[in-house]
């Protein structure tokens, strides 16, 4: 198995074809999300656990599997209150995990708003109503994650879960490296690879999932690291054929490391 996985979303509209792409490609299998069938993150979270591919995906047995859920910080920035954000993410994750046949789970929280959350409000002179309008009010995302992870830890039967964060934007990477609960950081290395490795707290025993477009995007691949695309493969930007091209490119990149 290649140390490769996908971020989550695929352009497919055929469920069996999407699941086959995930489980028969010699990579870490991932639960596909199909935005074309209603699986965009802010759509599926309205009905936690109702992903198009889940039933088909749970027909398989895995050693390791990667799943993903929209993070609570992103939900708060989309007008959910903190309690509901945590509860919806929790319910979605439990519904997925409850049907899986696997020894190990890699769980990524997808938090595209982290770039905004990392703003230092002391440097922002806009008034509070303007900040609220543009979603820039302060959110303690670390506290939200801690509450979610704590809830998962006390749920009977949950074990062998590796926690990761995916973000496509730039941020203060030291904030992620400083979190003990996070084990994998998945980011867009094609844009922010240099900034990540130049962080003063770089690595801090973390694994990196390098989101790449080409070989030069991988700056410091170490044992335990992963390769992924920079972000999800939305049907607005990718075709099913593009998925095969991306998979081949990721495998060739790993073989060249």
URDAQUI-V841564 format. One record per residue. N is the residue number from 1. RES is the residue in one small letter. PSI is psi in whole degrees, 0 to 359 (NA if undefined). NEAR is the number of other ideal C-beta (glycine too) atoms within 8 Angstrom. Layout:
n: [N,N]
res: [RES,RES]
psi: [PSI,PSI]
near: [NEAR,NEAR]
This chain:
n: [1,2,3,4,5,6,7,8,9,10,11,12,13,14,15,16,17,18,19,20,21,22,23,24,25,26,27,28,29,30,31,32,33,34,35,36,37,38,39,40,41,42,43,44,45,46,47,48,49,50,51,52,53,54,55,56,57,58,59,60,61,62,63,64,65,66,67,68,69,70,71,72,73,74,75,76,77,78,79,80,81,82,83,84,85,86,87,88,89,90,91,92,93,94,95,96,97,98,99,100,101,102,103,104,105,106,107,108,109,110,111,112,113,114,115,116,117,118,119,120,121,122,123,124,125,126,127,128,129,130,131,132,133,134,135,136,137,138,139,140,141,142,143,144,145,146,147,148,149,150,151,152,153,154,155,156,157,158,159,160,161,162,163,164,165,166,167,168,169,170,171,172,173,174,175,176,177,178,179,180,181,182,183,184,185,186,187,188,189,190,191,192,193,194,195,196,197,198,199,200,201,202,203,204,205,206,207,208,209,210,211,212,213,214,215,216,217,218,219,220,221,222,223,224,225,226,227,228,229,230,231,232,233,234,235,236,237,238,239,240,241,242,243,244,245,246,247,248,249,250,251,252,253,254,255,256,257]
res: [x,x,x,x,x,x,x,x,x,x,x,x,x,x,x,x,x,x,x,x,x,x,x,x,x,x,x,x,x,x,x,x,x,x,x,x,x,x,x,x,x,x,x,x,x,x,x,x,x,x,x,x,x,x,x,x,x,x,x,x,x,x,x,x,x,x,x,x,x,x,x,x,x,x,x,x,x,x,x,x,x,x,x,x,x,x,x,x,x,x,x,x,x,x,x,x,x,x,x,x,x,x,x,x,x,x,x,x,x,x,x,x,x,x,x,x,x,x,x,x,x,x,x,x,x,x,x,x,x,x,x,x,x,x,x,x,x,x,x,x,x,x,x,x,x,x,x,x,x,x,x,x,x,x,x,x,x,x,x,x,x,x,x,x,x,x,x,x,x,x,x,x,x,x,x,x,x,x,x,x,x,x,x,x,x,x,x,x,x,x,x,x,x,x,x,x,x,x,x,x,x,x,x,x,x,x,x,x,x,x,x,x,x,x,x,x,x,x,x,x,x,x,x,x,x,x,x,x,x,x,x,x,x,x,x,x,x,x,x,x,x,x,x,x,x,x,x,x,x,x,x,x,x,x,x,x,x]
psi: [128,145,59,141,176,160,329,295,142,157,1,154,351,114,312,322,320,317,321,318,321,314,349,24,10,34,176,116,144,148,112,143,130,92,328,341,16,13,18,147,322,355,309,332,346,333,77,132,354,70,145,323,357,313,315,321,324,0,346,155,140,156,310,140,147,129,168,149,141,135,156,329,319,323,319,320,350,33,20,144,164,318,315,323,314,316,321,317,317,312,321,314,315,320,320,308,326,337,357,147,92,156,329,142,130,119,117,132,128,113,76,346,1,327,318,320,331,357,140,111,337,340,359,126,1,152,170,322,323,319,317,320,320,12,32,12,147,134,128,84,330,321,320,315,316,320,319,314,322,320,321,323,329,357,122,138,351,123,170,44,121,125,134,165,135,130,139,349,178,152,185,97,335,329,323,319,335,350,119,330,338,128,335,135,119,122,171,91,341,337,325,17,316,317,322,310,344,358,141,334,21,136,287,45,14,152,148,132,105,112,109,157,337,168,321,347,339,111,339,64,126,167,131,346,166,163,139,171,164,327,188,163,80,145,347,340,339,156,170,321,324,329,319,322,316,318,315,318,320,319,318,322,313,317,337,353,NA]
near: [6,10,9,12,12,12,16,12,13,15,13,13,7,6,11,7,9,13,13,8,13,14,10,6,7,6,13,13,12,13,15,16,16,16,12,7,8,8,12,9,9,8,9,15,12,5,6,10,10,7,11,10,14,13,7,9,13,9,5,9,4,11,5,12,13,13,14,13,12,12,14,16,15,13,14,12,11,8,3,10,6,9,6,9,14,13,8,12,17,11,10,14,12,11,12,14,10,6,8,12,6,10,6,10,13,14,13,15,16,14,13,9,11,13,10,10,13,9,8,6,8,4,6,9,3,7,5,6,6,8,12,9,6,7,9,10,7,5,10,6,12,8,7,16,16,9,10,13,10,8,10,12,7,5,8,3,4,8,4,6,10,10,11,15,15,13,13,9,9,6,11,5,14,9,10,11,13,7,9,3,8,12,8,15,14,14,14,11,14,10,7,10,12,7,9,14,9,6,10,4,9,10,8,7,3,11,11,15,15,15,15,15,6,8,7,4,12,13,10,6,9,8,3,5,11,13,14,14,12,12,8,10,14,9,9,4,5,10,7,9,6,10,14,8,8,11,12,8,9,15,11,8,13,11,6,6,6]
